[in-house]
Amino acid sequence: MIDIMKMVKARTYMKRNEPFLYSWHAYVGYELDLFKAFERPMTQFDVADALELDEQLLAQWVAIGVSIGYLKETGRNRYQIKNRWKLPKSKGNNSSGVLLKEMMELHIPTLLEYPKMMRNQSRLHFDEDEHASTVAETSRLLEVLAYPKMAKRLKEKDCRRVLDIGCGEGGYIKKLGQRFPTTQFTGIEISEEVVEKAKELTANQNNVSIEQADLWNYKPESPQDMVMLNNVLHYIPLEKRQALFKEISSWIAPGGIFSVVTPIAGGPDSPPFANVFNSFFSSFDNLYRLPKREEVIEWGEESDLEILSLRTVIKEGGWYIVQYEKKSESAR
Ligand SMILES: C[S@@+](CC[C@H](N)C(=O)[O-])C[C@H]1O[C@@H](n2cnc3c(N)ncnc32)[C@H](O)[C@@H]1O
């Protein structure tokens, strides 16, 4: 009886883990550009040869692809992609594959360190240089959803000067800069590599400038009509967040906007990913837990920032956009 239970449990774990294969397959395909290679019917030999890959391992990847319906055999030892809409686009096309890359190279290996970290009461260190580009690119996937909410405020308030703190590849200010050509946009970003990329992507826009700067040593030259802080709060130690809100508030002109995109810490009834994020951030000695809903409201209240809205961007990830208005002198 006990042996049967053991078998049942083992089978359940295996079954539960099956979806991992889809992510793994898509990740490898994205990383090595294999879906593009098999766009037309190709033999494994030709692909291995053209991309200089190990043929035996490629054959394994193809076999799994066939079994999960991402590839099909087309005869004469040739294979081709199937269900194209389910597969990530190739690299550099704002592909969803970058999320797989972040998950597989960063999140899953981190979660697997839990036993060691718990035993040793230790933490990992988040390697900015290694991951900054991937993380900046993944955050851009949210742009489509969060952008309209920023554009709306910008228009409403007829903002002349906008600052984006931790702008990453500058996706938001690039788009906003095109839509609002008479507004001046500045992005600051700490990572040199990411700054280079942002500069390259906004090179032909006169109203967008990118500076390499640490937000802790920065102060804008003149008051801003809107300041954005998108997906940066988990880089800020807990005890410094209130002070940061106060500092940023002092950079905003009365009536101006402070716009924050962040996942908010989940509770027991939130979607699992909202909680997983915190397990991930908590694994590093230089990343910090997500804010709670009450905190986001309180930090605003303490900084002359009146909350205008707190809305979801992606429900599954517990992602929110929070927007505040800087109180005018008389309202304080
Ligand atoms: C997750 S990315 C978000 C990028 C972009 N804001 C977005 O939402 O698409 C966070 C960015 O903040 C930058 N960053 C972290 N700490 C910073 C600091 N102290 N000063 C300036 N930028 C910082 C990181 O290098 C990274 O590119």
The ligand as a MOL file (V3000), in Angstrom:
LIG
                    3D

  0  0  0     0  0            999 V3000
M  V30 BEGIN CTAB
M  V30 COUNTS 27 29 0 0 0
M  V30 BEGIN ATOM
M  V30 1 C 13.8970 46.5990 -13.6470 0
M  V30 2 S 14.7200 47.8780 -14.4760 0 CHG=1
M  V30 3 C 13.3860 48.9180 -14.9920 0
M  V30 4 C 13.6860 49.7450 -16.2230 0
M  V30 5 C 12.5630 50.7020 -16.6830 0
M  V30 6 N 12.2810 51.7240 -15.6880 0
M  V30 7 C 11.3010 49.9490 -17.0010 0
M  V30 8 O 10.3800 49.9260 -16.1910 0
M  V30 9 O 11.2350 49.3430 -18.0950 0 CHG=-1
M  V30 10 C 15.4010 48.8120 -13.1500 0
M  V30 11 C 16.5070 49.7280 -13.5840 0
M  V30 12 O 16.8820 50.5880 -12.5040 0
M  V30 13 C 18.2780 50.7940 -12.5530 0
M  V30 14 N 18.7400 51.2350 -11.2330 0
M  V30 15 C 18.8780 50.4860 -10.1180 0
M  V30 16 N 19.3690 51.2160 -9.0980 0
M  V30 17 C 19.5500 52.4700 -9.5820 0
M  V30 18 C 20.0650 53.6780 -9.0070 0
M  V30 19 N 20.4800 53.7230 -7.7530 0
M  V30 20 N 20.1090 54.7860 -9.7850 0
M  V30 21 C 19.7040 54.7320 -11.0850 0
M  V30 22 N 19.2360 53.6120 -11.6820 0
M  V30 23 C 19.1480 52.4850 -10.9470 0
M  V30 24 C 18.7890 49.4050 -12.9670 0
M  V30 25 O 20.0890 49.4660 -13.5270 0
M  V30 26 C 17.7430 48.9500 -13.9770 0
M  V30 27 O 18.0710 49.2510 -15.3140 0
M  V30 END ATOM
M  V30 BEGIN BOND
M  V30 1 1 1 2
M  V30 2 1 2 3
M  V30 3 1 2 10
M  V30 4 1 3 4
M  V30 5 1 4 5
M  V30 6 1 5 6
M  V30 7 1 5 7
M  V30 8 2 7 8
M  V30 9 1 7 9
M  V30 10 1 10 11
M  V30 11 1 11 12
M  V30 12 1 11 26
M  V30 13 1 12 13
M  V30 14 1 13 14
M  V30 15 1 13 24
M  V30 16 1 14 15
M  V30 17 1 14 23
M  V30 18 2 15 16
M  V30 19 1 16 17
M  V30 20 1 17 18
M  V30 21 2 17 23
M  V30 22 1 18 19
M  V30 23 2 18 20
M  V30 24 1 20 21
M  V30 25 2 21 22
M  V30 26 1 22 23
M  V30 27 1 24 25
M  V30 28 1 24 26
M  V30 29 1 26 27
M  V30 END BOND
M  V30 END CTAB
M  END
